[in-house]
Amino acid sequence: AVAEVLKEYGRIDVLVNNAGITQPVKTLEIGLEDYNRILDVNLRGTLLMSQAVIPAMQRQGGGSIVCLSSVSAQRGGGIFGGPHYSAAKAGVLGLTKAMAREFGPDQIRVNALTPGLIQTDITGGLLHDERRHAIIDSIPLGRLGAADDVAHAALFLASDLSSYLTGVTLDVNGGMLIH
């Protein structure tokens, strides 16, 4: 994919590490295969894609990498993710900060987003009215997030509007996790 982008456009200015999967299980229910699958997609994928674009960004004198973590990483659990999901997304936060330190001198900014509960096709079918209302009541802005809320935050971090930000964790959760 990176080779195709470079062939077509000659440069890569932005990478958004957005691939992610979850599994709603408890600690004692996590099998090794499930653990590896969750960490491979959420954490290893972030590393591998970043490694794939960083050399091009170094050659061109900079770029922006936006890594998708989760409020689950900060809370130690989420609504739909198991402990291995929380661990993988916490790993994304650590990897983001480490890459920000390492590649800042190359003018490559690396930041993270930590979405809260975002209304999607997946979450829509899993939230029953009573649970949905209880969650909304715990969010200061009084609503679930939309995919556009996350996209707009990613656009901000990808753009020159955030040119002096690196190593930042930006919460996109309506105030669900005010800290």
N, C-alpha and C positions, 0 to 999 in steps of 0.2 A: 504494500500500500504506500509506504513512504517513497519507494523508488518511482512509483507511478506519479505521485504528486510532484516529485522533483523533476521528473521527465516532462510533465505537462506545464508546470509553472516555474520551475527553476529555483524554488525556495519554499521553505515552510516557516511561516511566521507564528502559527499557533497550533498547539496540540491540546485538545480537551480529552483527558482520560476519563471517559464516561462509562465504559463497560462495567457492569456489575451484576451480581446475582446474590440471592439470599436464600436462607432456609430457616424456617421458624421451628427450631428444635431446642431442647434443653441440653445442658452440658453432657450429661450421661448418655444422651441419645446420639451424640456426634460420632459417626464412624470415620475411619481414616480416609476412605474414599471421598466422603462428603467434605471433610476438612480440607483435603487437598484441592478439591474442585472449587470451593469457595475462596480459598487463598490464592489459587492460580488465577482466577478471573479478576478478583478485586485488587490484589496486591502485586502478584507477579506480572500481570498484564500492564499495570501502571509502570512498573520498572522497565519492562521490555519495550513498550512503545516510547517511553521517554528516551531510553538508550538509542532507539532507532532514529529519533529526530534531532537529538542534541548535537551530533557532529555537523549537520547541515546548519543548525542555528549558530554554532560556533563560527563556521566559515562565513556566514552572512553578517555576523556582528550582533546577534541577539535574537530574541523571540520570547514567547510567552507559553508556559505550560500550566494548564488548569487541571487539577486533580480532584475528582469527585470522591469525597469521603462520605460521612454520614453523622447525624446527631447521635447515632448509636455508638460511635467511637468515643464520644464525649461523655455519654451517659452510662456506658457499660451495658448497653442493651437497648433495644428499640422495640417497636411494636410488632414487626414482622421478622426481624433477624435474630438468629441464634448467637451464642457467644463467639463462635468462630467468625461470623460476619462482623461483629463488633471488633474483634481482634484484627481482622484484615483491614477494616476501615481505619482503625487506630494506626496500623502500620502505614497506611497511605499518608496519614498526617506526619508521621516521623520521616518517611521517605521524602515528602514534600519539603519539609524544613531542611533536611540534609542536602537535597539537590539545590535548594535556594542558596544555601551557603556556598556550595561547591561551584555553582555556575553563575552566581551573581557577577563575578569579575568578567565573565563573558557577555554580560548584559542579557542573560537569559533569566527571566523572572519565572518563579515557580510558586504557585499559590494553590490553596485548597478551598473547596466549598463543602459545607456540611449541611446538606438539606435535612429538614425535618420530614414530617409526613407530607408527601406530595400526592395529590389526587391523580391517579393514572388508571388505566384499564385494570391493572393488577390489584391496586388497593381498593378500587371501587367495589369489587366483588367480595372483598374480605371484611369490609367494615359494615357491621349491622348498625341500624339507626342509634340504638342506645350507646354503643361503644363509640360511634362516630361523634355523637353529641358530647360525650364525656371528654374525648380528645380535643374537640373544638373549644370546649369550655376551659381547657388548660392552656390555650394559645392566646396570648394577649391581643393579637390582631383579629381573633375570633373567626378564623377560617382555616381550612386546609390550604396548603400551597398548591400552585399550579405549575405545570412543566415550564411555562413561560417565566415564572419567577426565578427558577434555577437558570434558565437560558439567559435571562437578562443579567444575572449576576456573573455568569461565565463570560458573557460579552464584555462586561465592565473589566473583569480581570484580564481578558485577552487584549483589550484596547489600550491605547496610549493614555486614556483617562486614569489608568492605574500605574503609570510609568515609574512611580517611586514606591511601589509595593512589591515585596517578595517575601516569601515565607509566611504569608498571611493565611489565617483560617477565617473565612467569612461564613458566618452562620446565615442560613437561608431557611428560617423556620418560624417566622412570625412572632418571635420572642419566646418560643417554647422552652428554650434553654438560655435564659438570661444568666450570664455569669460574669 
